[in-house]
Amino acid sequence: MLWRDAKVAASGSGDRLLREVVRLGWRPIMVLLLGSVTYAAAMVALPGVLAMAADRQISGTGPGTALPALAGVLAMLVAADVVIQLATVASTVMVTRSLRHRLLRHVLGLSLHGRTRFAPGDVVSRMSATPRTPPRSGRR
């Protein structure tokens, strides 16, 4: 029974941390969501617009609106990809900063006995370590 209570308490702490991180970094997360939806919509539209441009070119009727539509879809893909990259960096920076400040507050709030749990330089190395870059999706 005690083990299960400890597990629930630990998951509550993790849930609280996750909620705090999302609350602090919701703007870049929303921008990332909008950029991803835009990118997906452009990827879905690309084959149809490309086929329409190719058909018009092959038939000899001239590009008409197909070429500007193709250029628009390609521009949308590039812009959405830039937005996704910038939002990913912004959200990573905000979350990392928040977690580092939280760790620093925790360490500075420890008593002398609590501080001895950390080896010399351990906290510094944890706070100055560069976060791992999240794996990219299979877009390329």
LUMLUM-978961 format. One record per atom (N, C-alpha, C): residue number from 1; x, z, y. Coordinates in pm, 1 decimal, padded with zeros to 6 digits. Each point is the difference from the previous one (the first is absolute). Last residue first. Layout:
BEGIN
resi / xx / zz / yy
NUM / X / Z / Y
...
//
This chain:
BEGIN
resi / xx / zz / yy
140 / 01164.5 / -04388.6 / 01491.0
140 / 00099.3 / -00108.0 / 00016.1
140 / 00056.7 / -00036.1 / -00132.6
139 / -00334.2 / 00344.2 / 00053.5
139 / -00044.8 / -00109.3 / 00085.8
139 / 00098.2 / -00113.6 / 00003.9
138 / -00067.5 / 00459.0 / -00251.8
138 / 00046.7 / -00128.6 / -00051.9
138 / -00044.2 / -00116.9 / 00082.7
137 / 00105.1 / 00506.5 / 00195.9
137 / -00096.3 / -00061.4 / -00090.2
137 / 00051.2 / -00137.8 / -00039.5
136 / 00341.8 / 00396.9 / 00123.5
136 / -00087.8 / -00101.9 / 00060.8
136 / -00095.8 / -00053.0 / -00103.6
135 / 00229.7 / 00506.8 / 00018.8
135 / 00010.3 / -00134.7 / -00058.9
135 / -00099.9 / -00095.4 / 00064.0
134 / 00206.6 / 00408.1 / 00284.6
134 / -00099.6 / -00022.2 / -00105.1
134 / 00012.5 / -00140.2 / -00056.8
133 / 00413.9 / 00285.1 / 00194.8
133 / -00095.3 / -00101.5 / 00044.0
133 / -00100.9 / -00021.9 / -00111.8
132 / 00261.8 / 00468.1 / 00082.2
132 / 00003.6 / -00123.9 / -00075.6
132 / -00103.7 / -00095.6 / 00053.0
131 / 00227.6 / 00372.1 / 00320.2
131 / -00103.6 / -00016.2 / -00102.3
131 / 00013.4 / -00134.4 / -00069.0
130 / 00410.0 / 00288.4 / 00204.4
130 / -00086.6 / -00111.5 / 00035.7
130 / -00106.0 / -00016.1 / -00108.0
129 / 00256.6 / 00466.6 / 00138.3
129 / -00003.2 / -00109.5 / -00097.1
129 / -00098.2 / -00106.7 / 00046.8
128 / 00086.4 / 00432.3 / 00213.3
128 / 00066.4 / -00118.6 / 00054.3
128 / 00000.0 / -00117.7 / -00096.6
127 / -00191.0 / 00437.7 / -00101.0
127 / -00061.8 / -00046.7 / 00123.7
127 / 00061.8 / -00128.7 / 00052.0
126 / 00166.9 / 00216.1 / -00392.1
126 / -00139.7 / -00038.2 / -00022.8
126 / -00064.5 / -00057.3 / 00125.1
125 / 00438.6 / 00172.5 / 00022.9
125 / -00001.4 / -00125.2 / -00076.0
125 / -00142.8 / -00044.9 / -00029.2
124 / 00059.1 / 00411.0 / 00219.7
124 / 00047.0 / -00109.5 / 00086.2
124 / -00005.0 / -00132.6 / -00074.9
123 / -00096.2 / 00392.2 / -00238.1
123 / -00109.2 / -00032.9 / 00091.6
123 / 00039.5 / -00117.2 / 00089.6
122 / 00330.5 / 00167.2 / -00292.5
122 / -00111.6 / -00057.3 / -00075.5
122 / -00112.5 / -00044.9 / 00092.7
121 / 00423.6 / 00235.6 / 00117.3
121 / -00009.7 / -00144.1 / 00018.8
121 / -00118.3 / -00064.1 / -00070.0
120 / 00151.0 / 00458.7 / -00190.4
120 / 00044.4 / -00046.6 / 00132.3
120 / -00004.4 / -00153.1 / 00007.7
119 / -00346.6 / 00218.1 / -00331.5
119 / 00146.0 / -00006.8 / 00008.7
119 / 00039.6 / -00045.6 / 00139.7
118 / -00459.2 / 00270.3 / -00121.4
118 / 00055.7 / -00132.1 / 00027.9
118 / 00151.7 / 00009.2 / 00007.6
117 / -00262.0 / 00385.8 / -00065.4
117 / -00038.2 / -00089.8 / -00109.9
117 / 00060.4 / -00137.9 / 00017.2
116 / 00029.4 / 00359.8 / 00322.9
116 / 00108.5 / -00004.7 / -00098.2
116 / -00034.7 / -00087.6 / -00119.6
115 / -00309.3 / 00100.5 / 00354.9
115 / 00098.1 / -00101.5 / 00038.2
115 / 00113.7 / -00010.5 / -00101.1
114 / -00343.5 / 00332.8 / -00036.8
114 / -00050.7 / -00132.9 / -00032.0
114 / 00099.5 / -00109.7 / 00031.3
113 / 00099.9 / 00449.2 / 00117.8
113 / 00000.1 / -00014.3 / -00145.4
113 / -00048.0 / -00140.8 / -00041.0
112 / -00018.2 / 00121.2 / 00454.1
112 / 00139.1 / -00018.0 / -00041.4
112 / 00009.1 / -00020.3 / -00150.7
111 / -00460.5 / -00147.4 / 00195.6
111 / 00081.9 / 00118.7 / 00023.4
111 / 00142.5 / -00028.9 / -00046.1
110 / -00327.4 / -00396.9 / 00177.5
110 / 00036.4 / 00081.3 / -00115.9
110 / 00078.0 / 00122.9 / 00042.0
109 / -00152.2 / -00368.7 / 00289.1
109 / -00091.2 / 00112.7 / -00015.1
109 / 00032.1 / 00089.4 / -00118.2
108 / 00235.6 / -00406.1 / 00097.7
108 / 00027.6 / 00094.4 / 00108.0
108 / -00090.3 / 00122.9 / -00007.4
107 / -00067.4 / -00348.2 / -00312.3
107 / 00131.7 / 00060.2 / -00021.6
107 / 00030.3 / 00102.6 / 00108.4
106 / -00400.8 / -00249.0 / 00039.7
106 / -00003.6 / 00086.5 / -00117.5
106 / 00133.2 / 00072.4 / -00019.6
105 / -00036.5 / -00323.1 / 00340.9
105 / -00078.9 / 00119.6 / 00033.2
105 / -00002.0 / 00098.0 / -00115.9
104 / 00205.0 / -00413.7 / -00080.3
104 / 00079.3 / 00080.1 / 00092.4
104 / -00074.4 / 00127.2 / 00040.0
103 / -00227.4 / -00315.3 / -00266.1
103 / 00106.9 / 00064.6 / -00075.9
103 / 00083.4 / 00090.1 / 00090.7
102 / -00328.9 / -00260.8 / 00206.7
102 / -00063.0 / 00101.4 / -00084.4
102 / 00105.5 / 00076.1 / -00080.7
101 / 00137.9 / -00367.0 / 00254.5
101 / -00034.9 / 00112.1 / 00087.1
101 / -00063.2 / 00113.3 / -00080.3
100 / 00092.8 / -00395.5 / -00231.1
100 / 00124.0 / 00066.4 / 00039.0
100 / -00026.4 / 00119.1 / 00091.3
99 / -00363.4 / -00273.5 / -00128.6
99 / 00049.4 / 00078.5 / -00113.6
99 / 00129.8 / 00072.9 / 00033.9
98 / -00184.3 / -00292.1 / 00325.6
98 / -00088.8 / 00113.3 / -00023.7
98 / 00050.8 / 00089.3 / -00112.9
97 / 00228.7 / -00404.1 / 00087.5
97 / 00019.5 / 00096.3 / 00109.0
97 / -00084.9 / 00124.6 / -00021.6
96 / -00062.2 / -00354.3 / -00297.3
96 / 00129.6 / 00062.2 / -00020.6
96 / 00027.8 / 00104.7 / 00107.1
95 / -00388.7 / -00260.2 / 00043.5
95 / -00012.1 / 00092.4 / -00112.6
95 / 00131.6 / 00072.4 / -00024.1
94 / -00006.9 / -00334.5 / 00334.0
94 / -00086.6 / 00111.9 / 00036.8
94 / -00009.7 / 00103.1 / -00111.3
93 / 00241.8 / -00400.2 / -00080.7
93 / 00067.7 / 00083.1 / 00098.6
93 / -00085.0 / 00122.1 / 00035.6
92 / -00188.3 / -00323.0 / -00284.0
92 / 00109.5 / 00068.7 / -00068.4
92 / 00072.1 / 00094.4 / 00095.6
91 / -00335.3 / -00280.1 / 00175.0
91 / -00058.2 / 00107.5 / -00080.6
91 / 00107.8 / 00077.7 / -00073.9
90 / 00137.7 / -00374.2 / 00256.0
90 / -00056.4 / 00105.4 / 00085.8
90 / -00056.8 / 00114.7 / -00081.3
89 / 00158.4 / -00383.7 / -00229.2
89 / 00110.7 / 00075.7 / 00059.3
89 / -00054.7 / 00115.1 / 00084.6
88 / -00315.0 / -00291.5 / -00177.3
88 / 00066.3 / 00071.7 / -00108.8
88 / 00113.4 / 00085.5 / 00053.9
87 / -00220.8 / -00288.3 / 00295.7
87 / -00083.5 / 00115.8 / -00032.5
87 / 00061.0 / 00082.0 / -00113.3
86 / 00211.7 / -00405.6 / 00121.6
86 / 00012.0 / 00098.3 / 00107.9
86 / -00081.3 / 00125.8 / -00029.9
85 / -00033.0 / -00363.2 / -00302.8
85 / 00135.4 / 00054.9 / -00000.6
85 / 00016.4 / 00108.5 / 00105.9
84 / -00408.3 / -00235.8 / -00015.9
84 / 00015.1 / 00084.3 / -00118.8
84 / 00138.5 / 00065.1 / -00001.3
83 / -00087.5 / -00315.5 / 00335.3
83 / -00076.0 / 00122.8 / 00024.2
83 / 00015.6 / 00096.1 / -00117.7
82 / 00186.9 / -00426.4 / -00046.7
82 / 00075.1 / 00076.7 / 00099.6
82 / -00069.3 / 00133.5 / 00026.2
81 / -00223.3 / -00301.6 / -00277.6
81 / 00118.4 / 00052.6 / -00067.6
81 / 00085.2 / 00083.3 / 00095.6
80 / -00374.1 / -00226.7 / 00171.7
80 / -00042.7 / 00112.0 / -00085.0
80 / 00120.0 / 00061.3 / -00071.5
79 / 00076.4 / -00387.1 / 00258.0
79 / -00033.5 / 00113.4 / 00086.0
79 / -00040.5 / 00122.0 / -00083.3
78 / 00083.7 / -00405.4 / -00228.8
78 / 00123.8 / 00052.3 / 00058.1
78 / -00029.5 / 00123.8 / 00084.7
77 / -00370.0 / -00227.7 / -00182.2
77 / 00082.2 / 00058.5 / -00106.1
77 / 00127.0 / 00064.4 / 00056.8
76 / -00276.1 / -00243.2 / 00291.7
76 / -00064.2 / 00125.2 / -00036.9
76 / 00079.1 / 00071.7 / -00109.7
75 / 00133.5 / -00430.3 / 00127.6
75 / 00032.4 / 00095.6 / 00106.2
75 / -00060.7 / 00137.2 / -00030.5
74 / -00108.7 / -00351.1 / -00290.0
74 / 00141.1 / 00036.3 / -00015.2
74 / 00043.3 / 00100.5 / 00106.6
73 / -00434.1 / -00173.9 / 00030.4
73 / 00010.6 / 00085.5 / -00118.3
73 / 00144.3 / 00043.7 / -00021.6
72 / -00080.8 / -00305.5 / 00348.1
72 / -00060.3 / 00129.8 / 00029.2
72 / 00011.1 / 00096.7 / -00116.4
71 / 00138.1 / -00449.0 / -00053.8
71 / 00094.2 / 00071.2 / 00087.1
71 / -00053.0 / 00140.1 / 00033.6
70 / -00284.6 / -00281.6 / -00240.2
70 / 00115.0 / 00037.8 / -00082.6
70 / 00102.2 / 00078.3 / 00082.0
69 / -00361.9 / -00183.5 / 00228.9
69 / -00047.2 / 00108.7 / -00086.5
69 / 00113.5 / 00050.2 / -00089.4
68 / 00078.7 / -00377.9 / 00274.7
68 / -00005.2 / 00124.4 / 00077.6
68 / -00048.2 / 00119.5 / -00083.4
67 / 00001.7 / -00415.7 / -00222.9
67 / 00135.8 / 00041.0 / 00036.0
67 / 00000.7 / 00124.8 / 00088.8
66 / -00415.5 / -00202.1 / -00127.6
66 / 00067.8 / 00060.7 / -00114.5
66 / 00138.8 / 00050.9 / 00037.0
65 / -00336.5 / -00249.4 / 00268.7
65 / 00011.3 / 00144.9 / 00021.4
65 / 00078.5 / 00068.0 / -00111.3
64 / 00101.8 / -00506.6 / 00063.4
64 / -00122.7 / 00062.3 / 00049.2
64 / 00022.5 / 00148.6 / 00027.5
63 / 00290.1 / -00376.8 / -00204.1
63 / -00003.0 / 00143.9 / -00027.0
63 / -00127.7 / 00068.2 / 00046.5
62 / 00007.8 / -00516.5 / -00170.8
62 / 00061.5 / 00078.0 / 00107.9
62 / -00018.1 / 00149.1 / -00023.7
61 / -00126.7 / -00368.3 / -00297.8
61 / -00097.4 / 00020.4 / 00107.7
61 / 00057.3 / 00079.4 / 00116.3
60 / 00191.5 / -00137.0 / -00450.6
60 / 00033.1 / -00080.8 / 00118.2
60 / -00098.4 / 00018.1 / 00113.7
59 / 00058.7 / 00201.9 / -00463.5
59 / -00106.1 / -00098.5 / 00021.8
59 / 00024.9 / -00086.0 / 00123.5
58 / 00300.4 / 00354.8 / -00110.2
58 / 00003.5 / -00101.7 / -00105.5
58 / -00104.3 / -00108.2 / 00024.5
57 / 00011.7 / 00370.7 / 00291.4
57 / 00122.5 / -00078.0 / 00016.5
57 / 00005.1 / -00113.1 / -00101.9
56 / -00352.4 / 00309.2 / -00022.5
56 / -00014.3 / -00082.7 / 00119.8
56 / 00122.3 / -00089.2 / 00020.6
55 / 00009.9 / 00311.6 / -00356.4
55 / -00101.4 / -00104.2 / -00023.2
55 / -00013.9 / -00091.6 / 00120.0
54 / 00279.7 / 00379.4 / 00041.2
54 / 00060.2 / -00100.7 / -00087.8
54 / -00098.2 / -00114.0 / -00026.1
53 / -00154.1 / 00369.1 / 00245.5
53 / 00099.2 / -00073.5 / 00078.6
53 / 00064.3 / -00110.6 / -00083.7
52 / -00298.1 / 00289.3 / -00216.4
52 / -00073.5 / -00082.5 / 00095.6
52 / 00097.9 / -00082.5 / 00083.7
51 / 00180.1 / 00313.4 / -00299.8
51 / -00059.0 / -00113.2 / -00072.5
51 / -00074.6 / -00092.6 / 00095.5
50 / 00171.2 / 00398.5 / 00177.2
50 / 00110.3 / -00089.2 / -00036.5
50 / -00052.7 / -00123.4 / -00073.8
49 / -00302.7 / 00339.0 / 00101.6
49 / 00040.7 / -00067.8 / 00123.9
49 / 00113.4 / -00098.0 / -00028.7
48 / -00147.4 / 00268.4 / -00358.4
48 / -00106.4 / -00090.6 / 00044.9
48 / 00038.9 / -00079.0 / 00122.8
47 / 00299.6 / 00336.9 / -00170.1
47 / -00011.3 / -00117.0 / -00088.1
47 / -00106.7 / -00100.5 / 00044.5
46 / 00057.9 / 00413.0 / 00263.6
46 / 00109.9 / -00096.7 / 00004.0
46 / -00016.8 / -00117.7 / -00096.0
45 / -00285.6 / 00409.8 / 00053.4
45 / -00037.6 / -00122.4 / 00071.6
45 / 00106.1 / -00109.3 / -00009.2
44 / 00074.3 / 00431.1 / -00192.0
44 / -00114.6 / -00060.1 / -00068.9
44 / -00036.7 / -00133.3 / 00065.9
43 / 00335.7 / 00257.8 / 00199.9
43 / 00048.8 / -00052.3 / -00128.6
43 / -00112.5 / -00065.6 / -00079.2
42 / -00107.4 / 00218.8 / 00403.4
42 / 00074.8 / -00122.5 / 00027.5
42 / 00052.9 / -00061.9 / -00129.2
41 / -00216.0 / 00415.9 / -00029.1
41 / -00096.3 / -00104.1 / 00038.6
41 / 00070.7 / -00132.9 / 00026.5
40 / 00268.2 / 00377.6 / -00089.6
40 / -00072.2 / -00042.5 / -00120.3
40 / -00099.5 / -00111.0 / 00032.7
39 / 00231.2 / 00198.8 / 00358.4
39 / 00092.3 / -00076.6 / -00084.5
39 / -00071.1 / -00053.2 / -00123.4
38 / -00238.8 / 00290.7 / 00278.6
38 / 00021.0 / -00129.1 / 00066.2
38 / 00090.5 / -00089.3 / -00083.5
37 / -00061.0 / 00438.9 / -00145.5
37 / -00125.3 / -00076.4 / -00017.6
37 / 00014.0 / -00138.0 / 00063.3
36 / 00357.1 / 00296.5 / 00060.9
36 / -00009.5 / -00041.0 / -00140.9
36 / -00126.0 / -00081.6 / -00026.8
35 / 00065.5 / 00189.8 / 00429.0
35 / 00097.0 / -00106.1 / -00024.3
35 / -00007.3 / -00051.7 / -00142.7
34 / -00264.6 / 00371.7 / 00115.4
34 / -00049.9 / -00121.9 / 00065.4
34 / 00094.9 / -00117.8 / -00021.4
33 / 00139.5 / 00420.7 / -00164.5
33 / -00119.5 / -00045.7 / -00071.1
33 / -00053.2 / -00129.8 / 00060.5
32 / 00353.4 / 00213.4 / 00219.6
32 / 00046.0 / -00055.5 / -00127.3
32 / -00117.5 / -00054.2 / -00081.3
31 / -00096.4 / 00232.1 / 00390.2
31 / 00060.1 / -00129.7 / 00035.5
31 / 00049.3 / -00069.7 / -00126.6
30 / -00159.7 / 00433.8 / -00053.5
30 / -00110.8 / -00091.2 / 00030.8
30 / 00052.4 / -00138.8 / 00037.2
29 / 00316.7 / 00335.3 / -00071.6
29 / -00066.4 / -00029.1 / -00127.1
29 / -00116.7 / -00096.0 / 00022.7
28 / 00237.5 / 00170.3 / 00372.2
28 / 00074.3 / -00104.6 / -00071.0
28 / -00063.7 / -00036.3 / -00133.4
27 / -00218.4 / 00347.5 / 00236.7
27 / 00002.1 / -00125.6 / 00077.1
27 / 00081.8 / -00109.0 / -00070.2
26 / -00031.7 / 00454.7 / -00170.1
26 / -00114.0 / -00085.4 / -00030.4
26 / 00003.8 / -00132.1 / 00076.2
25 / 00305.0 / 00422.7 / -00069.9
25 / 00040.4 / -00140.0 / 00001.3
25 / -00114.0 / -00096.8 / -00023.2
24 / -00051.2 / 00486.8 / 00022.5
24 / 00100.0 / -00029.6 / 00101.9
24 / 00031.4 / -00149.1 / 00010.4
23 / -00301.2 / 00155.2 / -00332.6
23 / -00056.7 / 00031.3 / 00131.2
23 / 00099.2 / -00035.3 / 00110.6
22 / 00139.4 / -00034.6 / -00446.6
22 / -00093.1 / -00108.5 / 00034.1
22 / -00060.0 / 00023.3 / 00137.9
21 / 00278.0 / 00337.2 / -00167.5
21 / 00078.9 / -00121.2 / 00021.1
21 / -00090.6 / -00116.4 / 00040.7
20 / -00203.1 / 00406.6 / -00121.0
20 / 00071.7 / 00013.8 / 00126.5
20 / 00078.8 / -00126.5 / 00033.0
19 / -00220.0 / 00027.0 / -00417.5
19 / -00097.0 / -00012.2 / 00109.3
19 / 00068.8 / 00009.0 / 00136.1
18 / 00265.8 / 00073.4 / -00380.0
18 / -00041.1 / -00139.8 / 00008.0
18 / -00100.4 / -00021.4 / 00113.3
17 / 00130.5 / 00440.7 / -00094.4
17 / 00112.4 / -00075.1 / 00057.2
17 / -00036.5 / -00147.4 / 00016.7
16 / -00306.2 / 00272.9 / -00220.3
16 / 00005.1 / 00038.2 / 00141.1
16 / 00112.4 / -00076.3 / 00071.0
15 / -00039.6 / -00045.2 / -00462.7
15 / -00111.0 / -00067.3 / 00066.1
15 / 00001.5 / 00028.7 / 00149.9
14 / 00312.2 / 00225.4 / -00265.1
14 / 00032.6 / -00141.9 / 00009.1
14 / -00109.2 / -00079.1 / 00068.8
13 / -00079.6 / 00452.3 / -00085.4
13 / 00106.9 / -00010.8 / 00097.3
13 / 00040.0 / -00146.4 / 00019.8
12 / -00309.6 / 00099.3 / -00333.7
12 / -00060.5 / 00020.4 / 00131.1
12 / 00102.0 / -00013.5 / 00110.5
11 / 00144.6 / -00008.9 / -00445.6
11 / -00063.9 / -00126.6 / 00036.7
11 / -00068.8 / 00011.5 / 00134.8
10 / 00201.2 / 00387.8 / -00174.6
10 / 00102.3 / -00099.8 / 00031.9
10 / -00064.3 / -00132.4 / 00040.9
9 / -00280.6 / 00344.6 / -00149.9
9 / 00058.0 / 00036.2 / 00129.2
9 / 00104.2 / -00103.3 / 00042.2
8 / -00187.7 / -00046.1 / -00425.1
8 / -00099.7 / -00031.2 / 00102.2
8 / 00055.3 / 00031.8 / 00138.4
7 / 00266.8 / 00118.0 / -00364.7
7 / -00008.6 / -00145.6 / 00009.7
7 / -00099.3 / -00041.0 / 00108.4
6 / 00041.1 / 00454.9 / -00107.8
6 / 00119.0 / -00045.4 / 00071.4
6 / -00002.9 / -00150.9 / 00019.0
5 / -00338.5 / 00189.1 / -00257.2
5 / -00017.0 / 00039.0 / 00140.0
5 / 00119.0 / -00045.3 / 00083.6
4 / 00021.7 / -00063.0 / -00464.3
4 / -00095.6 / -00093.6 / 00058.7
4 / -00023.3 / 00033.1 / 00147.1
3 / 00274.6 / 00287.3 / -00248.5
3 / 00065.8 / -00129.4 / 00015.9
3 / -00093.2 / -00099.5 / 00068.0
2 / -00164.7 / 00427.6 / -00118.9
2 / 00086.5 / 00004.4 / 00117.2
2 / 00067.4 / -00133.7 / 00025.1
1 / -00267.5 / 00052.5 / -00387.0
1 / -00081.9 / 00000.0 / 00119.6
1 / 00086.9 / 00000.0 / 00126.8
//
